[in-house]
Amino acid sequence: MTIMQAWLLFGIPALVLALALFSGRSPWRSGLGYVVLLAGFAGLAAFDRASAAVLGGLLALLFAAGRGGVMERRAQLEQPAEADVPGWAGSDRTLKPGQHE
């Protein structure tokens, strides 16, 4: 199998699927994104170690950035609901121009 075939079979689908899974702040989707990248890494490592390093580096950067970690979950819990923010659609306390809380 050539490098191009390995990327078409493992690399590109793993990158696209991981991008879709990491796009939100859901902890289970981030965990699944790590699994997808790890599987793509293993598939590429079987055929070309240099190409596997690309996915491995991306995996390390995402892990180091804390995607799906405790801080991300804490930020999700502390994020105010849309109805609690004055001036947002659906808020019962809509501010007029020039009015401050």
N, C-alpha and C positions, 0 to 999 in steps of 0.2 A: 504494500500500500504506500502510495506517495504522500508527501506532506500535504499537498492540496486535498487529496481524498480524506486524509485524517482530519483536516480542518473542516471540510464539508460534512463529515460524518459526526464528529465530536465537538470541535471547537466552536463553530458558529452557532449550532443549536444551543449549546450550553451558555454561550454569551447572551443570546437573545432571551432565553428563558430566565436566566439569572437577572437580567435587566428588568424584565417584567416583574419578577418576584421581589426585587429590592426597591421597587418604585414606591411602595407604601411604607407605613411604620408598624406593620403588624409583625409581632415577634415570630409567629409560626411561619409566615411567608419568608422572613429573613433566614430562618433556620433551614427551610426548604431550598432557598437560594444557595446557601452554603453547600448543601448536599449536591445540588446540580453542578456547581462549580467544581466540587471535589470529584464527581463522576467524570466530568469533562477533562479534568486534570489527569485522572487515571487512564482514560481512554487515549489521550494524546501522549502520555508518557510511555505507553506501550509501543508507540510507533516513532515518536520524535521527542526527545527530552528537551530540546531547546524550545519547541512550541509549547510544551507543557509548562515551561517556566513562565510563559506569558499568563496563563490562567492561574498558576500558583502565585505569581506576584499580585495579580488582581485579588485573589482570595486573601492574601496576607494584608493588603491595603484596606480592604473592606473590614476585615476582622480588627485591624489596628484602629480604624476609625470608629469602631463600636457599633456597627450596624447590627441591629437586633439585640443589643445588649441591655444592661440594666438602666443606663442613662436614657436610652431611647424609650423604654417602657415607662420610666418615671415622667418623662416629658409628655408622653401621651396621656398619662393620668392627670397631670397638672394643667393640661390644655383646657381653657374654658370652652364651654359649649357655645354654639353660635347665638343662642337666645340670651346668654348672659352678657354679651358684649354690646354696650350701648351703640346705637346707630346702625347696627347690622340689620339686614332683612330678617323679619320675624321677631325682632326685639320689641318688647312692650315699652321700652324707654328710648324713643327715637330722639336724638339731639337735633336742635335747630342750628342753622349756621351761626357761628359766633358763640354758641352756648357751650359751657364747660361744666364738667361734673365737679 
